[in-house]
Amino acid sequence: MCLGKYPFRHLLVFLLCSFGVILFSTQSQAAGRARPSAYDLTGKPVDPLEASKGKVVVLLFIRTDCPVSNRYAPTIRQLSAAFAAQAKFWLVYPDKDESPEAIRAHDRDYRYTLSALRDPQHILVKLGGATITPEAAVFAADGHLVYHGRIDNWFVDFGRKRAAPTIHDLRDAITAAIAGKPATLPTEHAVGCYIADLN
């Protein structure tokens, strides 16, 4: 019980108790809003949605050893360059065994200049609904997920691809997000390498 037994202390104790309740409530609300983080290649926690405030955010889930996601490197570079003014792109590596050194070497080999994140606990994988590499998740400027799925329809199946894609799902989703419109989810699943250890 908050009130003391002496009348002259009632007001002081009441005010102190009220302040404690308000402080606890504020801390609890802040904790509820906090988003968990992945890590940059130095091991620093990074929340890509918080770090990209005011822009559309594009997470691209890739692996160093997935041949399909590696084939998409030129497409990813082109998209990130085309939308650089309106969207922030992040490479997300969900494989727990990929070291920062291996990721740095991979980014050099495939001429990536995008910010790279390790997601060993699959925080961003779950946030973006990813199951395959390569796969993309697009978040509106206010932080809510508006698209997740394949980059385009270039690959029909693992080892089978068209001469060129005819449907550009990710490009269209980014364009819609920038315009504040809903994106259309692809009717076909992404083709590539499954993300291991999904819960």
VEXSE-210649 format. One record per residue (C-alpha): residue number from 1; residue in three letters; x, y, z. Coordinates in nm, 3 decimals, always signed. Example, Ala and Ser with C-alpha at 12.3 -4.5 7.8 and 13.67 -1.06 7.14 Angstrom:
<bavex 1&zakol Ala&xx +1.230&yy -0.450&zz +0.780> .
<bavex 2&zakol Ser&xx +1.367&yy -0.106&zz +0.714> .
# end
This chain:
<bavex 1&zakol Met&xx +0.000&yy +0.000&zz +0.000> .
<bavex 2&zakol Cys&xx +0.144&yy +0.336&zz -0.101> .
<bavex 3&zakol Leu&xx +0.001&yy +0.568&zz +0.170> .
<bavex 4&zakol Gly&xx +0.207&yy +0.605&zz +0.487> .
<bavex 5&zakol Lys&xx +0.048&yy +0.579&zz +0.829> .
<bavex 6&zakol Tyr&xx +0.120&yy +0.942&zz +0.927> .
<bavex 7&zakol Pro&xx -0.116&yy +1.198&zz +0.770> .
<bavex 8&zakol Phe&xx +0.151&yy +1.463&zz +0.698> .
<bavex 9&zakol Arg&xx +0.341&yy +1.209&zz +0.489> .
<bavex 10&zakol His&xx +0.045&yy +1.103&zz +0.280> .
<bavex 11&zakol Leu&xx +0.091&yy +1.359&zz +0.005> .
<bavex 12&zakol Leu&xx +0.466&yy +1.306&zz -0.032> .
<bavex 13&zakol Val&xx +0.437&yy +0.928&zz -0.038> .
<bavex 14&zakol Phe&xx +0.146&yy +0.946&zz -0.280> .
<bavex 15&zakol Leu&xx +0.346&yy +1.165&zz -0.519> .
<bavex 16&zakol Leu&xx +0.651&yy +0.938&zz -0.500> .
<bavex 17&zakol Cys&xx +0.439&yy +0.629&zz -0.564> .
<bavex 18&zakol Ser&xx +0.264&yy +0.795&zz -0.858> .
<bavex 19&zakol Phe&xx +0.598&yy +0.895&zz -1.009> .
<bavex 20&zakol Gly&xx +0.722&yy +0.535&zz -0.977> .
<bavex 21&zakol Val&xx +0.413&yy +0.399&zz -1.153> .
<bavex 22&zakol Ile&xx +0.448&yy +0.650&zz -1.437> .
<bavex 23&zakol Leu&xx +0.821&yy +0.575&zz -1.476> .
<bavex 24&zakol Phe&xx +0.762&yy +0.199&zz -1.480> .
<bavex 25&zakol Ser&xx +0.482&yy +0.239&zz -1.734> .
<bavex 26&zakol Thr&xx +0.698&yy +0.457&zz -1.959> .
<bavex 27&zakol Gln&xx +0.989&yy +0.210&zz -1.944> .
<bavex 28&zakol Ser&xx +0.758&yy -0.082&zz -2.020> .
<bavex 29&zakol Gln&xx +0.610&yy +0.095&zz -2.321> .
<bavex 30&zakol Ala&xx +0.958&yy +0.182&zz -2.450> .
<bavex 31&zakol Ala&xx +1.067&yy -0.180&zz -2.408> .
<bavex 32&zakol Gly&xx +0.758&yy -0.293&zz -2.596> .
<bavex 33&zakol Arg&xx +0.844&yy -0.064&zz -2.887> .
<bavex 34&zakol Ala&xx +1.209&yy -0.165&zz -2.901> .
<bavex 35&zakol Arg&xx +1.304&yy -0.369&zz -3.205> .
<bavex 36&zakol Pro&xx +1.573&yy -0.635&zz -3.178> .
<bavex 37&zakol Ser&xx +1.884&yy -0.592&zz -3.387> .
<bavex 38&zakol Ala&xx +2.113&yy -0.774&zz -3.624> .
<bavex 39&zakol Tyr&xx +2.487&yy -0.697&zz -3.634> .
<bavex 40&zakol Asp&xx +2.715&yy -0.512&zz -3.868> .
<bavex 41&zakol Leu&xx +3.048&yy -0.667&zz -3.965> .
<bavex 42&zakol Thr&xx +3.221&yy -0.516&zz -3.664> .
<bavex 43&zakol Gly&xx +2.974&yy -0.684&zz -3.427> .
<bavex 44&zakol Lys&xx +2.778&yy -0.368&zz -3.348> .
<bavex 45&zakol Pro&xx +2.399&yy -0.414&zz -3.307> .
<bavex 46&zakol Val&xx +2.207&yy -0.239&zz -3.585> .
<bavex 47&zakol Asp&xx +1.833&yy -0.188&zz -3.632> .
<bavex 48&zakol Pro&xx +1.807&yy -0.119&zz -4.007> .
<bavex 49&zakol Leu&xx +1.456&yy +0.024&zz -3.977> .
<bavex 50&zakol Glu&xx +1.562&yy +0.272&zz -3.711> .
<bavex 51&zakol Ala&xx +1.884&yy +0.356&zz -3.895> .
<bavex 52&zakol Ser&xx +1.692&yy +0.425&zz -4.219> .
<bavex 53&zakol Lys&xx +1.414&yy +0.642&zz -4.071> .
<bavex 54&zakol Gly&xx +1.227&yy +0.844&zz -4.328> .
<bavex 55&zakol Lys&xx +1.311&yy +0.611&zz -4.616> .
<bavex 56&zakol Val&xx +1.168&yy +0.294&zz -4.760> .
<bavex 57&zakol Val&xx +1.383&yy +0.004&zz -4.636> .
<bavex 58&zakol Val&xx +1.478&yy -0.295&zz -4.851> .
<bavex 59&zakol Leu&xx +1.629&yy -0.603&zz -4.687> .
<bavex 60&zakol Leu&xx +1.791&yy -0.849&zz -4.928> .
<bavex 61&zakol Phe&xx +1.855&yy -1.192&zz -4.778> .
<bavex 62&zakol Ile&xx +2.154&yy -1.359&zz -4.941> .
<bavex 63&zakol Arg&xx +2.427&yy -1.616&zz -4.874> .
<bavex 64&zakol Thr&xx +2.787&yy -1.626&zz -4.983> .
<bavex 65&zakol Asp&xx +2.753&yy -1.983&zz -5.117> .
<bavex 66&zakol Cys&xx +2.410&yy -1.969&zz -5.284> .
<bavex 67&zakol Pro&xx +2.453&yy -1.973&zz -5.663> .
<bavex 68&zakol Val&xx +2.109&yy -1.823&zz -5.725> .
<bavex 69&zakol Ser&xx +2.156&yy -1.526&zz -5.493> .
<bavex 70&zakol Asn&xx +2.501&yy -1.471&zz -5.641> .
<bavex 71&zakol Arg&xx +2.350&yy -1.454&zz -5.989> .
<bavex 72&zakol Tyr&xx +2.128&yy -1.171&zz -5.864> .
<bavex 73&zakol Ala&xx +2.420&yy -0.948&zz -5.762> .
<bavex 74&zakol Pro&xx +2.399&yy -0.729&zz -6.077> .
<bavex 75&zakol Thr&xx +2.021&yy -0.690&zz -6.033> .
<bavex 76&zakol Ile&xx +2.061&yy -0.594&zz -5.667> .
<bavex 77&zakol Arg&xx +2.330&yy -0.340&zz -5.756> .
<bavex 78&zakol Gln&xx +2.110&yy -0.191&zz -6.030> .
<bavex 79&zakol Leu&xx +1.802&yy -0.164&zz -5.807> .
<bavex 80&zakol Ser&xx +1.994&yy -0.009&zz -5.520> .
<bavex 81&zakol Ala&xx +2.144&yy +0.250&zz -5.754> .
<bavex 82&zakol Ala&xx +1.810&yy +0.328&zz -5.920> .
<bavex 83&zakol Phe&xx +1.630&yy +0.387&zz -5.588> .
<bavex 84&zakol Ala&xx +1.920&yy +0.528&zz -5.383> .
<bavex 85&zakol Ala&xx +1.747&yy +0.861&zz -5.319> .
<bavex 86&zakol Gln&xx +1.423&yy +0.711&zz -5.186> .
<bavex 87&zakol Ala&xx +1.517&yy +0.374&zz -5.035> .
<bavex 88&zakol Lys&xx +1.788&yy +0.231&zz -4.812> .
<bavex 89&zakol Phe&xx +1.911&yy -0.116&zz -4.911> .
<bavex 90&zakol Trp&xx +2.070&yy -0.364&zz -4.670> .
<bavex 91&zakol Leu&xx +2.229&yy -0.701&zz -4.745> .
<bavex 92&zakol Val&xx +2.129&yy -0.951&zz -4.478> .
<bavex 93&zakol Tyr&xx +2.333&yy -1.269&zz -4.427> .
<bavex 94&zakol Pro&xx +2.126&yy -1.515&zz -4.221> .
<bavex 95&zakol Asp&xx +2.369&yy -1.809&zz -4.220> .
<bavex 96&zakol Lys&xx +2.511&yy -1.846&zz -3.867> .
<bavex 97&zakol Asp&xx +2.837&yy -1.991&zz -4.000> .
<bavex 98&zakol Glu&xx +2.926&yy -1.701&zz -4.231> .
<bavex 99&zakol Ser&xx +3.201&yy -1.496&zz -4.069> .
<bavex 100&zakol Pro&xx +3.245&yy -1.121&zz -4.114> .
<bavex 101&zakol Glu&xx +3.566&yy -1.192&zz -4.307> .
<bavex 102&zakol Ala&xx +3.387&yy -1.425&zz -4.550> .
<bavex 103&zakol Ile&xx +3.110&yy -1.169&zz -4.598> .
<bavex 104&zakol Arg&xx +3.360&yy -0.889&zz -4.667> .
<bavex 105&zakol Ala&xx +3.536&yy -1.107&zz -4.926> .
<bavex 106&zakol His&xx +3.201&yy -1.195&zz -5.085> .
<bavex 107&zakol Asp&xx +3.097&yy -0.830&zz -5.105> .
<bavex 108&zakol Arg&xx +3.427&yy -0.743&zz -5.273> .
<bavex 109&zakol Asp&xx +3.395&yy -1.030&zz -5.522> .
<bavex 110&zakol Tyr&xx +3.042&yy -0.930&zz -5.621> .
<bavex 111&zakol Arg&xx +3.110&yy -0.555&zz -5.609> .
<bavex 112&zakol Tyr&xx +2.857&yy -0.483&zz -5.338> .
<bavex 113&zakol Thr&xx +2.882&yy -0.144&zz -5.170> .
<bavex 114&zakol Leu&xx +2.563&yy -0.182&zz -4.963> .
<bavex 115&zakol Ser&xx +2.561&yy -0.203&zz -4.585> .
<bavex 116&zakol Ala&xx +2.588&yy -0.568&zz -4.480> .
<bavex 117&zakol Leu&xx +2.435&yy -0.723&zz -4.169> .
<bavex 118&zakol Arg&xx +2.477&yy -1.062&zz -4.004> .
<bavex 119&zakol Asp&xx +2.152&yy -1.210&zz -3.875> .
<bavex 120&zakol Pro&xx +2.261&yy -1.526&zz -3.688> .
<bavex 121&zakol Gln&xx +1.955&yy -1.521&zz -3.460> .
<bavex 122&zakol His&xx +1.721&yy -1.468&zz -3.758> .
<bavex 123&zakol Ile&xx +1.575&yy -1.151&zz -3.611> .
<bavex 124&zakol Leu&xx +1.542&yy -0.986&zz -3.952> .
<bavex 125&zakol Val&xx +1.451&yy -1.315&zz -4.119> .
<bavex 126&zakol Lys&xx +1.143&yy -1.337&zz -3.897> .
<bavex 127&zakol Leu&xx +1.068&yy -0.967&zz -3.930> .
<bavex 128&zakol Gly&xx +1.074&yy -0.992&zz -4.309> .
<bavex 129&zakol Gly&xx +0.913&yy -1.336&zz -4.343> .
<bavex 130&zakol Ala&xx +1.209&yy -1.470&zz -4.540> .
<bavex 131&zakol Thr&xx +1.266&yy -1.842&zz -4.601> .
<bavex 132&zakol Ile&xx +1.488&yy -1.841&zz -4.914> .
<bavex 133&zakol Thr&xx +1.801&yy -1.669&zz -5.038> .
<bavex 134&zakol Pro&xx +1.768&yy -1.457&zz -5.240> .
<bavex 135&zakol Glu&xx +1.451&yy -1.302&zz -5.107> .
<bavex 136&zakol Ala&xx +1.351&yy -0.945&zz -5.030> .
<bavex 137&zakol Ala&xx +1.147&yy -0.761&zz -4.767> .
<bavex 138&zakol Val&xx +1.029&yy -0.404&zz -4.820> .
<bavex 139&zakol Phe&xx +0.925&yy -0.177&zz -4.535> .
<bavex 140&zakol Ala&xx +0.742&yy +0.153&zz -4.579> .
<bavex 141&zakol Ala&xx +0.897&yy +0.469&zz -4.438> .
<bavex 142&zakol Asp&xx +0.685&yy +0.425&zz -4.122> .
<bavex 143&zakol Gly&xx +0.842&yy +0.083&zz -4.062> .
<bavex 144&zakol His&xx +0.563&yy -0.158&zz -4.150> .
<bavex 145&zakol Leu&xx +0.622&yy -0.453&zz -4.384> .
<bavex 146&zakol Val&xx +0.460&yy -0.399&zz -4.724> .
<bavex 147&zakol Tyr&xx +0.624&yy -0.674&zz -4.932> .
<bavex 148&zakol His&xx +0.821&yy -0.994&zz -4.895> .
<bavex 149&zakol Gly&xx +0.908&yy -1.244&zz -5.163> .
<bavex 150&zakol Arg&xx +1.113&yy -1.301&zz -5.474> .
<bavex 151&zakol Ile&xx +1.313&yy -1.039&zz -5.661> .
<bavex 152&zakol Asp&xx +1.162&yy -1.130&zz -5.997> .
<bavex 153&zakol Asn&xx +1.062&yy -1.437&zz -6.201> .
<bavex 154&zakol Trp&xx +1.399&yy -1.494&zz -6.368> .
<bavex 155&zakol Phe&xx +1.442&yy -1.839&zz -6.209> .
<bavex 156&zakol Val&xx +1.171&yy -2.093&zz -6.283> .
<bavex 157&zakol Asp&xx +1.329&yy -2.359&zz -6.062> .
<bavex 158&zakol Phe&xx +1.669&yy -2.433&zz -5.915> .
<bavex 159&zakol Gly&xx +1.899&yy -2.461&zz -6.219> .
<bavex 160&zakol Arg&xx +1.629&yy -2.344&zz -6.463> .
<bavex 161&zakol Lys&xx +1.590&yy -1.981&zz -6.561> .
<bavex 162&zakol Arg&xx +1.438&yy -1.765&zz -6.833> .
<bavex 163&zakol Ala&xx +1.651&yy -1.568&zz -7.075> .
<bavex 164&zakol Ala&xx +1.531&yy -1.259&zz -6.885> .
<bavex 165&zakol Pro&xx +1.270&yy -1.188&zz -6.618> .
<bavex 166&zakol Thr&xx +0.923&yy -1.083&zz -6.732> .
<bavex 167&zakol Ile&xx +0.784&yy -0.987&zz -6.389> .
<bavex 168&zakol His&xx +0.982&yy -0.748&zz -6.166> .
<bavex 169&zakol Asp&xx +0.821&yy -0.802&zz -5.826> .
<bavex 170&zakol Leu&xx +1.076&yy -0.622&zz -5.610> .
<bavex 171&zakol Arg&xx +1.112&yy -0.321&zz -5.838> .
<bavex 172&zakol Asp&xx +0.734&yy -0.282&zz -5.849> .
<bavex 173&zakol Ala&xx +0.707&yy -0.323&zz -5.470> .
<bavex 174&zakol Ile&xx +0.966&yy -0.051&zz -5.406> .
<bavex 175&zakol Thr&xx +0.793&yy +0.183&zz -5.650> .
<bavex 176&zakol Ala&xx +0.459&yy +0.121&zz -5.475> .
<bavex 177&zakol Ala&xx +0.610&yy +0.174&zz -5.128> .
<bavex 178&zakol Ile&xx +0.765&yy +0.506&zz -5.232> .
<bavex 179&zakol Ala&xx +0.425&yy +0.615&zz -5.366> .
<bavex 180&zakol Gly&xx +0.252&yy +0.500&zz -5.047> .
<bavex 181&zakol Lys&xx +0.056&yy +0.230&zz -5.229> .
<bavex 182&zakol Pro&xx +0.018&yy -0.140&zz -5.137> .
<bavex 183&zakol Ala&xx +0.245&yy -0.388&zz -5.313> .
<bavex 184&zakol Thr&xx +0.128&yy -0.705&zz -5.483> .
<bavex 185&zakol Leu&xx +0.267&yy -1.028&zz -5.341> .
<bavex 186&zakol Pro&xx +0.400&yy -1.273&zz -5.602> .
<bavex 187&zakol Thr&xx +0.192&yy -1.582&zz -5.668> .
<bavex 188&zakol Glu&xx +0.505&yy -1.796&zz -5.703> .
<bavex 189&zakol His&xx +0.762&yy -1.869&zz -5.433> .
<bavex 190&zakol Ala&xx +1.119&yy -1.747&zz -5.457> .
<bavex 191&zakol Val&xx +1.373&yy -1.991&zz -5.601> .
<bavex 192&zakol Gly&xx +1.708&yy -2.037&zz -5.430> .
<bavex 193&zakol Cys&xx +1.864&yy -2.179&zz -5.116> .
<bavex 194&zakol Tyr&xx +1.657&yy -2.243&zz -4.804> .
<bavex 195&zakol Ile&xx +1.751&yy -2.056&zz -4.490> .
<bavex 196&zakol Ala&xx +1.857&yy -2.321&zz -4.239> .
<bavex 197&zakol Asp&xx +1.742&yy -2.353&zz -3.877> .
<bavex 198&zakol Leu&xx +1.417&yy -2.164&zz -3.917> .
<bavex 199&zakol Asn&xx +1.190&yy -2.200&zz -3.614> .
# end
